[in-house]
């Protein structure tokens, strides 16, 4: 019963305390672009520059060729962006989660408010900013004729991906209050995690004897679902079930840990 009440609280917080929530969101976006002439434009140009570099190296220099029957496209750029754009939102959210509570220590120790607002802000802002680029990508896919009925599952995949990400954000941000080395650890993990996830290559390019290991990667089902829905016009129910299961486990585990540890935040901070 306790876990049901905690899940309900996490769902209700952005609605019951919507003024506070949107205040945090607005402040986070303003701080990111304070003193910047370009403002939100930089949230598009910076990742775009990195994406172009990856596309040039792997499609022009290394000349990776894809099989449409396996990936849904013969274009490396289209395949790459289908996985990379969701990864950017995920990695940015998780990478910045270590400072969510630490960076607001003065506020947490002096003002009483629902702490759940902070991780929710840490999820919404990266997904919103990176979502601008994702919308542009969808527009490009429409122009290239990739639109199909399978896209109806895209909101479901995005939602499940966000729940999974929120679980990790809650866990990492809470642990960071007690273990300051988590920030360095997450930086290393994200670097290795990226190359262990089939984003710049399809799973078919990996020797079959290592497939089992690749599929144990928690991000594998999400990236695979994005590829399926966006490029192949289909969805694997087994893969969706796997993704939902992972999201549920990480989210429930995270909110249980948060529920037991949040009362000690003010003392440690």
Buried (B, 14 or more C-beta within 10 A) or exposed (E): EEEEEBBEBBEEBBEEBEEBBBEBBEEBBEEBBEEEEEEEEBBBEEBEEEBEEBBEEBBEEEEBEBEEEBBBBEBBBBBBBBBBBBBBBBBBBBBBBBEBBBBBBEEBEEEEEBBBBBBBBBBBBBBBBBBBBBEBBBEEBEEEEBEBEBBEBBEBBBEBBBBBBBBBBBBBBBBBBEEEEBBEBBEEBBEEBBEBBBBBBBBEEBEEEEEEEBBEBBBBBBBBBBBBBBBBBEBBEEBBEBBBEBBBEBBBEBBBBBBEBBEEBBEEB
